[in-house]
Amino acid sequence: MKKDSRLSSVLHALLHMAERGEPMTSDELALCISTNPVVVRRTMGYLRDAGIVSSTRGHSGGWAITGDLKAISLRQLHETLGEPAIFAIGNRQEMPECLVEQAVNAALDTAFAEAEALLLERFAHVTLADLAEDFTRRHKLRSH
């Protein structure tokens, strides 16, 4: 099953935008995250609707972060992207008649729910500012 990498791609793009400090075009962002500019525009549209980024047209236009990096959490971004599935694994059948499979589903469902709740709680406490700080630290280490 293919992994949903939209959150990772959005974080990558937003950190490039934060580092640049000025609007970036869809073409520039597409190069940064190795995708098509149409995908960037579609994804950034979700972020614009949520008030996380803005867009301007024209020669010096592009996408820019509108909010404070300290106020934008991974959970907020995950929710903005439509809450994609956290796990790519799941039950073989959702409504089995077999009692063995019902027991298996019950155990897996409980574990998945607990793991997802834990991950989303962690996402709520990680901000774009945290990631930007980590990037800056790594960049300084590499420069020396």
DSSP file with accessible surface (Angstrom, degrees, kcal/mol):
  #  RESIDUE AA STRUCTURE BP1 BP2  ACC     N-H-->O    O-->H-N    N-H-->O    O-->H-N    TCO  KAPPA ALPHA  PHI   PSI    X-CA   Y-CA   Z-CA
    1    1 A M              0   0  190      0, 0.0     2,-0.2     0, 0.0    87,-0.1   0.000 360.0 360.0 360.0 135.8    0.0    0.0    0.0
    2    2 A K        -     0   0  180      1,-0.1     2,-0.2    86,-0.0     0, 0.0  -0.440 360.0-122.4 -71.0 139.0    1.3    3.4   -0.9
    3    3 A K        -     0   0  172     -2,-0.2     2,-0.8     1,-0.1    -1,-0.1  -0.555  17.6-123.1 -80.1 146.6    2.2    5.8    1.9
    4    4 A D        +     0   0   78     81,-0.2     3,-0.3    -2,-0.2     4,-0.2  -0.816  33.6 173.8 -89.6 109.7    0.5    9.2    2.1
    5    5 A S     >  +     0   0   64     -2,-0.8     4,-2.7     1,-0.2     5,-0.2   0.214  43.3 109.5-104.0  15.9    3.4   11.6    2.1
    6    6 A R  H  > S+     0   0   84      1,-0.2     4,-2.9     2,-0.2     5,-0.2   0.905  78.4  50.1 -61.4 -41.4    1.4   14.9    2.0
    7    7 A L  H  > S+     0   0   24     -3,-0.3     4,-2.7     1,-0.2     5,-0.2   0.950 112.6  47.2 -62.8 -45.3    2.2   15.9    5.5
    8    8 A S  H  > S+     0   0   81     -4,-0.2     4,-2.4     1,-0.2    -1,-0.2   0.921 113.7  48.2 -60.4 -43.7    5.9   15.4    5.0
    9    9 A S  H  X S+     0   0   38     -4,-2.7     4,-2.7     2,-0.2    -2,-0.2   0.911 111.5  49.6 -64.8 -41.9    5.8   17.3    1.7
   10   10 A V  H  X S+     0   0    3     -4,-2.9     4,-3.0     2,-0.2     5,-0.2   0.926 111.3  49.0 -63.8 -43.7    3.9   20.2    3.2
   11   11 A L  H  X S+     0   0   22     -4,-2.7     4,-2.3    -5,-0.2     5,-0.2   0.929 111.2  50.5 -61.6 -43.2    6.3   20.4    6.1
   12   12 A H  H  X S+     0   0   84     -4,-2.4     4,-1.9    -5,-0.2    -2,-0.2   0.946 113.5  44.8 -58.3 -49.6    9.2   20.4    3.6
   13   13 A A  H  X S+     0   0    1     -4,-2.7     4,-2.5     1,-0.2    -2,-0.2   0.924 112.3  51.2 -63.0 -45.1    7.7   23.1    1.6
   14   14 A L  H  X S+     0   0    1     -4,-3.0     4,-2.7     1,-0.2    -1,-0.2   0.879 108.6  51.5 -64.0 -36.0    6.8   25.3    4.6
   15   15 A L  H  X S+     0   0   40     -4,-2.3     4,-2.5    -5,-0.2    -1,-0.2   0.895 109.4  49.9 -69.5 -36.4   10.3   25.1    6.0
   16   16 A H  H  X S+     0   0   71     -4,-1.9     4,-2.5    -5,-0.2    -2,-0.2   0.927 112.1  49.2 -62.8 -42.1   11.7   26.2    2.6
   17   17 A M  H  X S+     0   0    6     -4,-2.5     4,-2.3     1,-0.2     5,-0.4   0.918 111.5  48.3 -63.0 -43.5    9.2   29.1    2.7
   18   18 A A  H  < S+     0   0   33     -4,-2.7    -1,-0.2     1,-0.2    -2,-0.2   0.910 112.5  48.6 -63.7 -42.0   10.2   30.0    6.2
   19   19 A E  H  < S+     0   0  111     -4,-2.5    -2,-0.2     1,-0.2    -1,-0.2   0.902 111.8  49.2 -65.6 -40.6   13.9   29.9    5.4
   20   20 A R  H  < S-     0   0   99     -4,-2.5    -1,-0.2    -5,-0.2    -2,-0.2   0.887  88.6-156.1 -67.6 -41.8   13.4   32.0    2.3
   21   21 A G     <  +     0   0   68     -4,-2.3    -3,-0.1    -5,-0.2    -1,-0.1   0.589  64.4  72.5  76.3   8.3   11.4   34.6    4.1
   22   22 A E  S    S-     0   0  119     -5,-0.4    -1,-0.2    41,-0.1    -2,-0.1  -0.952  97.9 -67.1-146.8 162.6    9.7   35.8    0.9
   23   23 A P        -     0   0   45      0, 0.0     2,-0.4     0, 0.0    41,-0.2  -0.162  45.2-155.8 -55.6 144.7    7.0   34.4   -1.3
   24   24 A M  B     -A   63   0A   2     39,-2.2    39,-3.4    -3,-0.0     2,-0.0  -0.975  14.2-124.3-121.4 139.5    7.9   31.3   -3.3
   25   25 A T     >  -     0   0   53     -2,-0.4     4,-2.5    37,-0.3     5,-0.2  -0.308  25.2-110.8 -76.6 163.8    6.2   30.3   -6.6
   26   26 A S  H  > S+     0   0   13      1,-0.2     4,-2.5     2,-0.2     5,-0.2   0.870 120.4  54.8 -60.6 -36.4    4.5   26.9   -7.1
   27   27 A D  H  > S+     0   0   98      2,-0.2     4,-1.9     1,-0.2    -1,-0.2   0.917 108.6  47.0 -64.6 -43.7    7.3   26.1   -9.5
   28   28 A E  H  > S+     0   0   67      2,-0.2     4,-1.8     1,-0.2    -2,-0.2   0.924 114.4  46.6 -63.1 -45.6   10.0   26.8   -6.9
   29   29 A L  H  X S+     0   0    0     -4,-2.5     4,-2.0     1,-0.2    -2,-0.2   0.886 108.1  56.6 -64.9 -37.5    8.2   24.8   -4.3
   30   30 A A  H  X>S+     0   0    6     -4,-2.5     5,-2.0     1,-0.2     4,-0.7   0.901 107.0  49.4 -61.3 -39.4    7.7   21.9   -6.7
   31   31 A L  H ><5S+     0   0  145     -4,-1.9     3,-0.6     1,-0.2    -1,-0.2   0.905 109.1  53.2 -64.9 -40.3   11.4   21.8   -7.3
   32   32 A C  H 3<5S+     0   0   36     -4,-1.8    -2,-0.2     1,-0.2    -1,-0.2   0.864 120.7  30.5 -62.8 -38.5   12.1   21.7   -3.6
   33   33 A I  H 3<5S-     0   0   30     -4,-2.0    -1,-0.2    -5,-0.1    -2,-0.2   0.263 107.6-118.2-110.4  12.1    9.7   18.8   -2.9
   34   34 A S  T <<5S+     0   0  114     -4,-0.7     2,-0.3    -3,-0.6    -3,-0.2   0.936  73.3 108.2  54.9  55.8   10.1   17.0   -6.3
   35   35 A T  S   <S-     0   0   54     -5,-2.0    -1,-0.2    -6,-0.1    -2,-0.1  -0.833  74.0 -74.5-143.4-173.4    6.6   17.2   -7.5
   36   36 A N    >>  -     0   0   86     -2,-0.3     4,-1.8     1,-0.1     3,-0.7  -0.664  34.7-126.1 -88.9 141.5    4.4   18.9  -10.0
   37   37 A P  H 3> S+     0   0   29      0, 0.0     4,-2.8     0, 0.0     5,-0.2   0.815 111.1  61.3 -57.0 -28.7    3.4   22.6   -9.5
   38   38 A V  H 3> S+     0   0   69      2,-0.2     4,-2.4     1,-0.2     5,-0.2   0.913 103.2  49.5 -64.4 -40.0   -0.2   21.6   -9.9
   39   39 A V  H <> S+     0   0   50     -3,-0.7     4,-2.6     2,-0.2     5,-0.2   0.915 110.6  51.0 -63.7 -41.5    0.1   19.4   -6.8
   40   40 A V  H  X S+     0   0    3     -4,-1.8     4,-3.3     1,-0.2     5,-0.3   0.947 110.7  47.9 -60.6 -48.4    1.7   22.3   -4.9
   41   41 A R  H  X S+     0   0  117     -4,-2.8     4,-1.8     1,-0.2    -2,-0.2   0.915 112.9  48.3 -61.8 -41.9   -1.1   24.7   -5.9
   42   42 A R  H  X S+     0   0  140     -4,-2.4     4,-1.1     2,-0.2    -1,-0.2   0.949 116.3  42.7 -63.1 -47.6   -3.8   22.1   -4.9
   43   43 A T  H >X S+     0   0   19     -4,-2.6     4,-1.5     1,-0.2     3,-0.5   0.922 113.1  51.1 -67.1 -44.3   -2.1   21.4   -1.5
   44   44 A M  H 3X S+     0   0    4     -4,-3.3     4,-2.9    -5,-0.2    -1,-0.2   0.822 101.0  65.2 -64.3 -28.1   -1.3   25.1   -0.8
   45   45 A G  H 3X S+     0   0    9     -4,-1.8     4,-2.5    -5,-0.3    -1,-0.2   0.906 100.6  49.9 -60.2 -39.6   -5.0   25.8   -1.5
   46   46 A Y  H <X S+     0   0  105     -4,-1.1     4,-1.3    -3,-0.5    -1,-0.2   0.920 112.1  47.6 -62.7 -42.5   -5.9   23.7    1.5
   47   47 A L  H  <>S+     0   0    0     -4,-1.5     5,-2.6     2,-0.2     6,-0.8   0.872 110.5  51.7 -68.6 -35.8   -3.4   25.6    3.6
   48   48 A R  H ><5S+     0   0  110     -4,-2.9     3,-1.7     1,-0.2    -2,-0.2   0.931 107.1  52.8 -64.7 -43.9   -4.7   29.0    2.3
   49   49 A D  H 3<5S+     0   0  129     -4,-2.5    -1,-0.2     1,-0.3    -2,-0.2   0.818 109.5  50.2 -60.6 -29.3   -8.2   28.0    3.2
   50   50 A A  T 3<5S-     0   0   46     -4,-1.3    -1,-0.3    -5,-0.2    -2,-0.2   0.444 117.5-114.3 -88.2  -1.5   -7.0   27.3    6.7
   51   51 A G  T < 5S+     0   0   46     -3,-1.7    -3,-0.2    -4,-0.3    -2,-0.1   0.648  85.8 115.3  79.8  17.4   -5.2   30.6    7.0
   52   52 A I  S   <S+     0   0    3     -5,-2.6    14,-2.6    -6,-0.2    15,-1.1   0.837  79.9  16.7 -88.5 -35.1   -1.8   29.1    7.2
   53   53 A V  E     -B   65   0A   4     -6,-0.8     2,-0.3    12,-0.3    -2,-0.2  -0.881  64.8-152.7-131.0 164.7   -0.5   30.5    3.9
   54   54 A S  E     -B   64   0A  45     10,-2.6    10,-2.3    -2,-0.3     2,-0.4  -0.892   9.9-144.0-130.1 163.9   -1.5   33.3    1.5
   55   55 A S  E     -B   63   0A  50     -2,-0.3     2,-0.4     8,-0.2     8,-0.2  -0.981  10.5-170.7-131.6 143.6   -0.9   33.7   -2.2
   56   56 A T  E     -B   62   0A  77      6,-2.0     6,-1.7    -2,-0.4     2,-0.2  -0.978  15.5-136.6-130.3 146.5   -0.2   36.8   -4.3
   57   57 A R        +     0   0  245     -2,-0.4     3,-0.2     4,-0.2     2,-0.1  -0.481  55.0  50.7 -93.5 168.0   -0.1   37.1   -8.0
   58   58 A G  S >  S-     0   0   63      1,-0.2     3,-1.7    -2,-0.2    -2,-0.1  -0.374  99.7 -39.5 103.4-176.5    2.4   38.9  -10.2
   59   59 A H  T 3  S+     0   0  203      1,-0.3    -1,-0.2    -2,-0.1    -2,-0.0   0.860 139.1  30.6 -57.8 -43.7    6.1   39.2  -10.7
   60   60 A S  T 3  S+     0   0  103     -3,-0.2    -1,-0.3     2,-0.0    -2,-0.1   0.145 102.4 114.6-103.3  21.1    7.0   39.0   -7.0
   61   61 A G    <   +     0   0    8     -3,-1.7     2,-0.3    -6,-0.0    -4,-0.2  -0.064  25.8 109.4 -82.9-176.5    4.1   36.8   -6.1
   62   62 A G  E     - B   0  56A  10     -6,-1.7    -6,-2.0   -37,-0.1     2,-0.4  -0.949  67.4 -36.6 145.4-160.6    3.9   33.3   -4.8
   63   63 A W  E     +AB  24  55A  15    -39,-3.4   -39,-2.2    -2,-0.3     2,-0.3  -0.780  52.3 178.4-100.1 139.2    3.0   31.5   -1.6
   64   64 A A  E     - B   0  54A  27    -10,-2.3   -10,-2.6    -2,-0.4     2,-0.3  -0.994  33.5-110.4-140.1 147.1    3.9   32.9    1.9
   65   65 A I  E     - B   0  53A  39     -2,-0.3   -12,-0.3   -12,-0.2   -13,-0.1  -0.605  28.2-174.3 -74.3 130.9    3.3   31.7    5.4
   66   66 A T        +     0   0   72    -14,-2.6   -13,-0.2    -2,-0.3    -1,-0.1   0.692  57.0  66.7-100.1 -22.2    0.9   34.0    7.2
   67   67 A G  S    S-     0   0   35    -15,-1.1     2,-0.4     1,-0.1     5,-0.1  -0.427  92.1 -88.1 -98.9 172.6    0.9   32.6   10.7
   68   68 A D    >>  -     0   0   99      1,-0.1     3,-2.0    -2,-0.1     4,-0.6  -0.637  31.6-135.7 -76.0 128.9    3.5   32.4   13.5
   69   69 A L  G >4 S+     0   0   42     -2,-0.4    60,-1.6     1,-0.3    59,-0.8   0.809 105.1  59.8 -58.3 -28.9    5.6   29.3   13.1
   70   70 A K  G 34 S+     0   0  154      1,-0.2    -1,-0.3    58,-0.2    60,-0.0   0.694 105.1  49.5 -71.8 -18.7    5.2   28.7   16.9
   71   71 A A  G <4 S+     0   0   71     -3,-2.0     2,-0.7     1,-0.1    -1,-0.2   0.483  91.5  85.6 -99.7  -4.0    1.4   28.5   16.5
   72   72 A I    <<  -     0   0    5     -3,-0.7    56,-2.2    -4,-0.6    57,-0.2  -0.863  62.6-170.3-105.0 109.3    1.3   26.0   13.6
   73   73 A S  B  >  -C  127   0B  21     -2,-0.7     4,-2.0    54,-0.2    54,-0.2  -0.575  35.7-117.6 -96.6 160.8    1.4   22.4   14.8
   74   74 A L  H  > S+     0   0   17     52,-2.4     4,-2.8    49,-1.0    50,-0.2   0.869 117.3  56.4 -61.0 -35.0    1.8   19.2   12.9
   75   75 A R  H  > S+     0   0   79     48,-1.3     4,-2.7    51,-0.3    -1,-0.2   0.921 104.7  50.9 -64.6 -43.4   -1.6   18.2   14.1
   76   76 A Q  H  > S+     0   0   60     47,-0.2     4,-2.4     1,-0.2    -1,-0.2   0.921 112.7  46.5 -59.2 -43.4   -3.2   21.3   12.6
   77   77 A L  H  X S+     0   0    0     -4,-2.0     4,-1.9     2,-0.2    -2,-0.2   0.914 110.5  52.5 -66.3 -41.6   -1.5   20.6    9.3
   78   78 A H  H  <>S+     0   0    7     -4,-2.8     5,-2.1     1,-0.2    -2,-0.2   0.933 112.5  45.5 -57.9 -45.2   -2.6   16.9    9.4
   79   79 A E  H ><5S+     0   0   83     -4,-2.7     3,-1.8     1,-0.2    -2,-0.2   0.899 109.1  55.6 -66.0 -39.3   -6.2   18.1   10.0
   80   80 A T  H 3<5S+     0   0   31     -4,-2.4    -1,-0.2     1,-0.3    -2,-0.2   0.848 102.4  57.3 -62.9 -32.7   -5.9   20.7    7.2
   81   81 A L  T 3<5S-     0   0    6     -4,-1.9    -1,-0.3    -5,-0.1    -2,-0.2   0.367 130.5 -93.9 -81.1   6.4   -4.9   17.9    4.8
   82   82 A G  T < 5 -     0   0   60     -3,-1.8    -3,-0.2     1,-0.1    -2,-0.2   0.697  60.3 -81.2  92.1  18.7   -8.1   16.0    5.6
   83   83 A E      < -     0   0  121     -5,-2.1    -4,-0.1    -6,-0.2     3,-0.1   0.948  58.6-151.3  51.5  61.5   -6.7   13.8    8.3
   84   84 A P        -     0   0   15      0, 0.0    -1,-0.1     0, 0.0    -2,-0.1  -0.212  34.8 -76.9 -59.3 154.9   -5.1   11.2    6.0
   85   85 A A        -     0   0   80      1,-0.1   -81,-0.2     3,-0.0    -2,-0.0  -0.244  35.4-151.6 -55.4 134.4   -4.9    7.7    7.5
   86   86 A I  S    S+     0   0   40     -3,-0.1     2,-0.4     1,-0.1    -1,-0.1   0.880  78.9  43.4 -75.0 -40.2   -2.1    7.3   10.0
   87   87 A F        -     0   0   72      2,-0.1    -1,-0.1     1,-0.1    -2,-0.0  -0.854  59.3-156.5-113.2 145.1   -1.5    3.6    9.3
   88   88 A A  S    S+     0   0   50     -2,-0.4     2,-0.3   -87,-0.1    -1,-0.1   0.343  77.1  81.6 -95.6   4.7   -1.3    1.7    6.0
   89   89 A I        +     0   0  118    -88,-0.0     2,-0.3     0, 0.0    -2,-0.1  -0.778  55.0 144.3-108.4 154.9   -2.2   -1.5    7.8
   90   90 A G        -     0   0   51     -2,-0.3     2,-0.1    22,-0.0    -2,-0.0  -0.938  46.9 -45.7-166.2-171.4   -5.7   -2.6    8.7
   91   91 A N        -     0   0   19     -2,-0.3     3,-0.2     1,-0.1    10,-0.0  -0.399  38.3-133.0 -73.8 148.6   -8.2   -5.4    9.1
   92   92 A R  S    S+     0   0  196      1,-0.3     2,-0.4    -2,-0.1    -1,-0.1   0.911  96.8   9.8 -66.0 -44.0   -8.6   -8.1    6.5
   93   93 A Q        -     0   0   93      8,-0.1    -1,-0.3     1,-0.1    12,-0.1  -0.999  64.9-151.4-136.0 137.6  -12.4   -7.7    6.6
   94   94 A E  S    S+     0   0  126     -2,-0.4    -1,-0.1     1,-0.2    -2,-0.1   0.826  94.9  29.6 -78.7 -32.5  -14.2   -5.0    8.5
   95   95 A M  S    S+     0   0  172      0, 0.0    -1,-0.2     0, 0.0     2,-0.1  -0.518  82.2 174.7-126.6  66.1  -17.4   -7.0    9.2
   96   96 A P        -     0   0   12      0, 0.0    -3,-0.0     0, 0.0     9,-0.0  -0.381  29.8-155.0 -76.4 150.6  -16.4  -10.6    9.5
   97   97 A E  S    S+     0   0  184     -2,-0.1     2,-0.2     4,-0.0     5,-0.0   0.712  71.0  98.1 -88.1 -24.5  -18.7  -13.4   10.5
   98   98 A C     >  -     0   0   65      1,-0.2     4,-2.0     2,-0.0     5,-0.1  -0.455  68.9-147.4 -69.0 127.0  -15.8  -15.5   11.7
   99   99 A L  H  > S+     0   0  131     -2,-0.2     4,-2.1     2,-0.2    -1,-0.2   0.844  97.8  56.0 -66.3 -32.5  -15.5  -15.2   15.5
  100  100 A V  H  > S+     0   0  106      2,-0.2     4,-2.4     1,-0.2    -1,-0.2   0.951 109.3  45.8 -62.5 -47.6  -11.7  -15.6   15.3
  101  101 A E  H  > S+     0   0   16      1,-0.2     4,-3.0     2,-0.2    -2,-0.2   0.867 108.8  56.2 -66.8 -32.4  -11.4  -12.7   12.9
  102  102 A Q  H  X S+     0   0   88     -4,-2.0     4,-2.3     2,-0.2    -1,-0.2   0.921 108.8  47.3 -62.3 -41.7  -13.7  -10.6   15.1
  103  103 A A  H  X S+     0   0   65     -4,-2.1     4,-2.1     2,-0.2    -2,-0.2   0.914 112.5  49.2 -65.4 -42.1  -11.3  -11.2   18.0
  104  104 A V  H  X S+     0   0   72     -4,-2.4     4,-2.8     1,-0.2     5,-0.2   0.945 111.6  48.9 -61.2 -48.6   -8.4  -10.3   15.8
  105  105 A N  H  X S+     0   0   11     -4,-3.0     4,-3.4     1,-0.2     5,-0.3   0.905 108.9  53.2 -59.0 -42.1  -10.1   -7.1   14.6
  106  106 A A  H  X S+     0   0   54     -4,-2.3     4,-2.0     2,-0.2    -1,-0.2   0.930 112.1  44.7 -61.0 -44.3  -11.0   -6.1   18.2
  107  107 A A  H  X S+     0   0   65     -4,-2.1     4,-2.1     2,-0.2    -2,-0.2   0.937 117.2  44.3 -65.7 -45.9   -7.4   -6.4   19.3
  108  108 A L  H  X S+     0   0   64     -4,-2.8     4,-3.2     2,-0.2     5,-0.3   0.921 111.4  53.2 -65.5 -44.5   -6.0   -4.6   16.2
  109  109 A D  H  X S+     0   0   75     -4,-3.4     4,-2.5    -5,-0.2    -1,-0.2   0.908 110.3  48.0 -58.1 -42.3   -8.7   -1.8   16.4
  110  110 A T  H  X S+     0   0   78     -4,-2.0     4,-2.4    -5,-0.3    -1,-0.2   0.943 113.9  46.1 -64.2 -46.4   -7.8   -1.1   20.0
  111  111 A A  H  X S+     0   0   49     -4,-2.1     4,-2.6     1,-0.2     5,-0.2   0.921 113.5  48.9 -63.3 -43.9   -4.1   -1.0   19.3
  112  112 A F  H  X S+     0   0   40     -4,-3.2     4,-2.7     1,-0.2     5,-0.2   0.923 111.7  49.1 -62.2 -44.1   -4.5    1.2   16.2
  113  113 A A  H  X S+     0   0   58     -4,-2.5     4,-2.3    -5,-0.3    -1,-0.2   0.917 113.1  46.8 -63.2 -42.8   -6.8    3.7   18.1
  114  114 A E  H  X S+     0   0  132     -4,-2.4     4,-2.1    -5,-0.2    -1,-0.2   0.923 114.2  47.0 -66.1 -42.4   -4.4    3.9   21.0
  115  115 A A  H  X S+     0   0   41     -4,-2.6     4,-2.5    -5,-0.2    -2,-0.2   0.913 112.7  49.3 -66.3 -41.9   -1.3    4.4   18.7
  116  116 A E  H  X S+     0   0   71     -4,-2.7     4,-2.9    -5,-0.2     5,-0.2   0.925 110.2  50.7 -64.5 -42.1   -3.1    7.0   16.6
  117  117 A A  H  X S+     0   0   60     -4,-2.3     4,-2.1    -5,-0.2    -1,-0.2   0.915 111.5  48.7 -61.7 -41.7   -4.2    9.0   19.6
  118  118 A L  H  X S+     0   0  130     -4,-2.1     4,-2.1     2,-0.2    -2,-0.2   0.929 112.9  47.0 -64.1 -44.6   -0.7    9.0   21.0
  119  119 A L  H  X S+     0   0   62     -4,-2.5     4,-2.7     1,-0.2    -2,-0.2   0.928 112.0  49.3 -64.9 -45.3    0.8   10.1   17.6
  120  120 A L  H  X S+     0   0   22     -4,-2.9     4,-1.6     1,-0.2    -1,-0.2   0.875 109.2  53.4 -64.4 -34.4   -1.8   12.9   17.2
  121  121 A E  H  X S+     0   0   99     -4,-2.1     4,-0.6    -5,-0.2    -1,-0.2   0.922 110.3  47.2 -63.9 -42.4   -1.1   14.1   20.7
  122  122 A R  H >< S+     0   0  153     -4,-2.1     3,-1.4     1,-0.2     4,-0.4   0.918 108.0  55.6 -64.1 -43.8    2.6   14.3   19.9
  123  123 A F  H >< S+     0   0   32     -4,-2.7   -48,-1.3     1,-0.3     3,-1.1   0.843  99.8  61.6 -55.8 -34.6    1.8   16.1   16.6
  124  124 A A  H 3< S+     0   0   36     -4,-1.6    -1,-0.3     1,-0.2    -2,-0.2   0.751 106.3  45.9 -65.8 -22.0   -0.1   18.7   18.7
  125  125 A H  T << S+     0   0  113     -3,-1.4     2,-0.5    -4,-0.6    -1,-0.2   0.367  95.7  82.4-105.6   4.2    3.1   19.6   20.5
  126  126 A V    <   -     0   0   17     -3,-1.1   -52,-2.4    -4,-0.4   -51,-0.3  -0.952  62.2-172.6-110.7 124.5    5.5   19.9   17.6
  127  127 A T  B  >  -C   73   0B  22     -2,-0.5     4,-1.8   -54,-0.2   -54,-0.2  -0.677  40.4-108.9-112.5 168.2    5.4   23.2   15.7
  128  128 A L  H  > S+     0   0    1    -56,-2.2     4,-2.9   -59,-0.8     5,-0.2   0.858 120.6  59.5 -60.9 -33.8    6.9   24.5   12.5
  129  129 A A  H  > S+     0   0   20    -60,-1.6     4,-2.5   -57,-0.2    -1,-0.2   0.902 102.7  52.0 -61.9 -39.8    9.1   26.6   14.8
  130  130 A D  H  > S+     0   0   72    -61,-0.3     4,-2.1    -3,-0.2    -1,-0.2   0.924 112.6  44.5 -61.1 -45.0   10.5   23.4   16.3
  131  131 A L  H  X S+     0   0   43     -4,-1.8     4,-2.6     2,-0.2    -2,-0.2   0.898 112.3  51.6 -67.5 -40.8   11.3   22.0   12.9
  132  132 A A  H  X S+     0   0   20     -4,-2.9     4,-2.6     2,-0.2    -2,-0.2   0.907 109.9  50.3 -62.6 -40.2   12.8   25.3   11.7
  133  133 A E  H  X S+     0   0  143     -4,-2.5     4,-2.4     2,-0.2    -2,-0.2   0.916 110.7  49.1 -63.7 -42.2   15.0   25.4   14.8
  134  134 A D  H  X S+     0   0   51     -4,-2.1     4,-2.6     2,-0.2    -2,-0.2   0.916 110.9  50.2 -64.5 -42.0   16.2   21.8   14.1
  135  135 A F  H  X S+     0   0   76     -4,-2.6     4,-2.8     2,-0.2    -2,-0.2   0.942 110.1  50.2 -60.3 -46.9   16.9   22.6   10.5
  136  136 A T  H  X S+     0   0   55     -4,-2.6     4,-2.4     1,-0.2    -2,-0.2   0.920 111.0  49.3 -59.6 -43.1   19.0   25.7   11.5
  137  137 A R  H  X S+     0   0  122     -4,-2.4     4,-2.2     1,-0.2    -1,-0.2   0.940 112.9  46.6 -61.5 -45.9   20.9   23.6   14.0
  138  138 A R  H  X S+     0   0  148     -4,-2.6     4,-2.2     1,-0.2    -2,-0.2   0.890 111.0  52.6 -65.5 -37.8   21.6   20.9   11.4
  139  139 A H  H  X S+     0   0   99     -4,-2.8     4,-2.1     1,-0.2    -1,-0.2   0.915 109.3  49.0 -64.8 -42.2   22.6   23.5    8.8
  140  140 A K  H  X S+     0   0  126     -4,-2.4     4,-1.0     1,-0.2    -1,-0.2   0.901 110.4  51.1 -64.5 -40.5   25.1   25.1   11.2
  141  141 A L  H  < S+     0   0  116     -4,-2.2     3,-0.4     1,-0.2    -1,-0.2   0.897 111.8  46.7 -62.6 -42.0   26.6   21.7   12.0
  142  142 A R  H  < S+     0   0  222     -4,-2.2    -1,-0.2     1,-0.2    -2,-0.2   0.854 107.5  57.6 -69.2 -33.6   27.1   20.9    8.4
  143  143 A S  H  <        0   0   78     -4,-2.1    -1,-0.2    -5,-0.2    -2,-0.2   0.730 360.0 360.0 -69.8 -23.1   28.6   24.3    7.6
  144  144 A H     <        0   0  187     -4,-1.0    -1,-0.1    -3,-0.4    -3,-0.1   0.101 360.0 360.0 -90.3 360.0   31.4   23.8   10.2
